[in-house]
Amino acid sequence: MGADRLGTAIISARHRIRYLLTILIVSRSILIGSGLACLLVGLSKFRIIGVPSASQVFLLLLISVLIGLLIVFLHPLSNLDVAKMLERRTDMKERFSSALELNAAGSDANSAFLAEQLSDSELRATEVNIKIAFPSRVPWELPVGLALTILIALLYLLPNLPYFMSPGQKQDIADVTKQGIAIIKLAKATQKTANQQKLDETKKAAEEACKLGEAMEKGKLTKKQSLIEMQKLTQKMEETQKKLASSMPQKSIEQAKTEFKRSLDQKQQEELAQQQKKDSEKKAQNSKHPENSKKPGEKSNPEEQKKESIAMKQAKQALQQMAQALADQNTQQMQQSMEKIAQQMESGQMSKPERQQLQEQLKQLANALKNSNMDASAKQLEQLAQQMSQSSGNMDPNTLQQMAQMMKNIGKGMGKGQGMSKAELDMKTMGELAEAMKNGRLAMCMGKGFGKPGSGGAGAGRGYNGSGHPAMAMKDPGNTNPRLMAMAKAEQIKAQGKAGSAKEFAKYLSKNAASAKHLPNGKIAGTRSQNGNELQISMTGDPEPTKSNAPYYQVYQTSKRAAESALNKENIPATYKKQVRDYFDSIQP
Amino acid sequence: MSEIENQSAEFIANFRRVREEISKVIVGNEPIVEGVLICLIANGHALLEGVPGLGKTLLVRTLSQALDLSFSRVQFTPDLMPADITGTNILIEGVGGQKEFKFQPGPVFAHIVLADEINRATPKTQSAMLEAMQEHGVTVAGISHRLLEPFIVLATQNPIEMEGTYPLPEAQLDRFLFKLLVKSPTFEDLCAIVDRTTGSPAEAILPVLDGPSILKMRALAREVPMSPSVREFAIKLVLGTQPDSEFAPPEVKQFVRYGSSPRGAQAVVVAAKIRALLFGRYNVAVEDIEQVAAPALRHRMILNFEGEADGISADILVEAILKRGNSDSELKIPV
């Protein structure tokens, strides 16, 4: 019973000490945390460090409080320590600690004096009032720490309250919300497409974009944060695109189509040239020897010639259709074209030179499709062309039928195969999403929002070496005074090396192009795409100097492919296309 | 009430009775009276130091009157011989005319011995007290003679250096449990002294405590338990007087040549136990150690030349050691 009284007093004292210790240490932690937060905010005001976010400040405070709690609960507090503290507070002159120590030592446990000492300490323990011994006091650190915390909170909260916001800030929030809604809309549409076509990477990217859009819509992100997040997401998408590109076949279907069409055109031109040459020679001979214009006994069967030309014409038409089908990536049309050619072949109406011509064209088609995702069909076509070449002398109906069947099978194979590989489609769809994000980001940077013009800034934007506020929109980026560029020319760092910089491109064009209309400083007209109006960006002056993150040789193929794709999509004069192609050839690693 | 409680109560009552009897004659100087009584109960000896006329001798004489014990006084002078203290064999002629040597006990053969102005005797004579103080016996002509129990030597000395004085050797000093510094009376005390000594004769002192009671009190005091942490504090305190010790504060390292011997620790602990009992406790507290530290240690520290030259007092050093000990034992819990 007696032992319990001292033990109970010590337990109560320990709880009380822990409680007071918690108040004290947590108060100190709050003071230290808020002090550090103030220091960080102060340093950021002097631009020594970046402005810490509210969540960072909150995290700092939370960590400091947690460390404080950890210190409290890890602080060793033995019974002896508690007894010593208690007897010092209650002027008990080592009664409690002696009782504990002597009891624990146990050597003189039976001595009368020890028993008396223990009973005395028990008796005294009942007289002790723990709350009086350890009065609860508010440490000075607590109000000071709380005041600093409130100060920090006000520093972060007040500017976010609409009452304290400047019109510019309000506009920024509206822009971010609008941008968020637009991103959600775009992401959902992309997500739908990705779900339909089972495009995993695009789906993931769309989901992330959707999350970002929602955060922006709810106002969780500031304009700066939104821009950074959008930039990060765009970068991520581009990296995924690169990965997908590296896993794709060396040649795209579009390239195959271009090659095939080019070879067809070339052939057509050659034929035309040959025909013209023949005609001119014939005319010359006729003028010299009119009597030889028609030799007696000479085989002249215009109807037969006409028939053969119809079969060949149809075959040629089918080949043209094939080129178009490749351009459209329409597998059904490819199959139909191959079937048409097979029918013409099977009809037996083709003459030997025509069959040779067809064989050559099929070989060209095989060459064009080589290394694309229709590589298997290309090999089959090559085999067919070889077989045609071998059996050119013996074209009985059976052989023709066999070849026609082979051709049909190739057509079927083309029909079954996807026109564009899944990865390619994935890359394309994601590219569109990334492009839209990029445009949105740019629009937001310019203060335009989504299609809405900016409200005007204090001066020229930062990218133009002006002194305007970086968060404010430029008045008229298209008409920026070129003098500003000239002023800062010497200090500006330009992109270097074979990174395809604007300077390099301009240098190339000045050497090779006839006109200087296509300098990067010129305006490029926007186009109308399937998704509606695309954003038109006016570029004036050199682009902002940036650092290349990927090695040149890694991005070369992707850039070339992108350029090729753009050239094929847009209505660009052939000479300009050639210039671009030559440029890429000249910088090939 | 338990037996220990009864014994403790009796202990306190006896102590108070003696103190009250002494206070009939001695005005003020309570710590000195208390110190002398502690020395008596602790089986130790006390050295009283003070300028002439402060009532040192009167205190001892009054104490002897209050106790039912034999008392002898030795006035130490330069020509005092050891045999004058211990006693000697003298030739005695018997009834039948035969002659024999018979030991004639000296003044040391008493319960309470007042060694007045002990530093006036030569070191040879002073040393005659060594065996008596430590062994409670004297050896004369090869024969040991036991002294009476309880036995206590109360020595007085004048602090002012004078011609013809011989400072007590360290070995001699070490045998005193306490060195008590008798201070000049305060205004009120002096008024009371004047009133008492210049008026009607003082009240007679009655013996209130006998030898066996003192021996019983001694036995009881030694039973008081001491917790390891308090004992540790006492040991660190004594070790702190030694300049080479890790527990010594900078002042001790600077000004002390030699620190306390183990007798110092014994003195501190025994005195603290008595003090604990006097305050009605059954355990020794740090406060008891602190209170007895100065009288028990001040004469056991030998200052070096720098300390002597700077006029450093041993009490300041003891204070520094206590301060250091307290800060070491203080709990680092900021509530």
Interface residues (C-beta under 8 A of the other chain):
Chain A: I17 L20 L21 L24 H75 L77 L80 D81 K84 M85 K93 E94 R95 S97 S98 A99 E101 L102 A105 D108 S111 A112 F113 L114 A115 E116 Q117 D120 S121 F134
Chain B: S2 E3 I4 E5 E223 V224 P225 M226 S227 P228 S229 V230 F279 R281 Y282 N283 V284 A285 V286 E287 L331 I333 P334 V335
